[in-house]
Amino acid sequence: MNKLVVYISFFLSLQFVFASNTMFLDPINISVLNTDKDEFAPSWNKFTNTLYFTSNKSGEEKLYTSNKDADGFFKSPIYLDNPINSAHKNISYIDFLSEEKAYFSTFYQFKDQPQLQLFYSNYKKQAWSEGFPISDLASDKFVGQCSVSPDNNQIVFTMQSRDGDLDLMVSYRMEDGTWRTPIPIDILNTTSDEITPHFASDDTLYFASNGQGGPGGYDIFFSVKSEGIWQR
């Protein structure tokens, strides 16, 4: 398996419509964050201007953080010494709804075996709590890798389908703060895997797929919502 490392690229287009209008600079290896183990699932906490990511350099997948110095460079990573890390053996793909609430992926013990599920954590007393399952989105299948839209009204995540592949699912927030029953985003899903969704805006979604006909393996795609419908 190829090593996973954290990279950064900068978006150059001011108007995001279709692929012909997008440009990125070549990615830069953030060497201060990377080790000979796996670093992956970066997430930017806009409320504290802090980068969160997962590393297995300790032997387990744990969350680490990094802030930028006065020159705009990332500092050496710091282990997130909070209950959210200590209460779970493997944790990844954190996303932030507010200053006080985050969603993340970790394992839940079902009767037969542990299964990846979505949890939420509350920020209290300057620390992230251990986390609790999100019952509205729970399943006895693989569920994880969520991204919440900037307006907090949509959540897209990966779920194992009946056929065993991984599909993108979407749920919409109700007025009481709970989530509606998730539905598959059929126009984006294939008979292979769609994973790691990320909202760039309320109507622009990035994801990876090995079934969309890219150069090979998992490739990066995006979809733009038009008149309330995700486009191919």
Secondary structure, DSSP 4 states (H G I P E B T S, - for coil): -PPP--EE--B--SS-SSGGG--BPPPEE-TTT--SS-EEEEEEETTTTEEEEEE-TTSS-EEEEE-B-TTSPBPPPEE--SHHHHT-SSEEEEEESSSSEEEEEEEEE-SSSEEEEEEEEEEETTEE---EE-GGG--SS-EEEEEE-TTSSEEEEEEE-TTSSEEEEEEEB-TTS-BPPPEE-TTT--SS-EEEEEEEETTEEEEEESSS--SSSSEEEEEEEETTEE--
